[in-house]
């Protein structure tokens, strides 16, 4: 079984490997809109065709949720382990984070709060890695914005304790930014974060 999966992975084109690699990195079911947004960010042409191919080959499992959850795709845990061993699953970059953020905004506008929350969670993970591990301090406010929007989604889902925890993290980031560099825009952002927590 493991050998067959490895051989199957080796036959994939680069676009399919990259999109599958993102799904492996995510480790959770990813809304279809997020996978298509990441495909565009990775320069993959015709992302829906690539997504369909991965689904038909059973490398991605199609999961049809409730109307509130929407359509998601996931990688089976055993398959994900094999894919990681084969080199798939590296963390995506800033462009993917931005693509996920905009896809989440579109989902939220359609009152699809669960997909929006998932996409913002993934965008936040990418941005946190870039800020904390790679020292990209200029992205700290973007991370705080992703957290704030995730908090709004959690609030809309009625998950109030989780929303408050996310707001607290965003407030902490914005306070540190204010200490380092005082700007009116940052003060406004901090005030908005405090209002949302309230």
Protein Blocks (a to p, Z undefined) as FASTA:
>chain_A
ZZmmmmmmmmpcfklmmmmmmmmmnopacdfklmmmmmmmnopahkllmmmmmmmnomac
cddddfklopaddddfklmmmmmmnopaiacdfklmmmmmmmmmmmmmnopaklmmmmmm
mmmmmmmmmmmmnopaklmmmmmmmmmmmmmmmmmnopamlmmmmmmmmmmmmmmmmmmm
gcfklmmmmmmmmmmmZZ
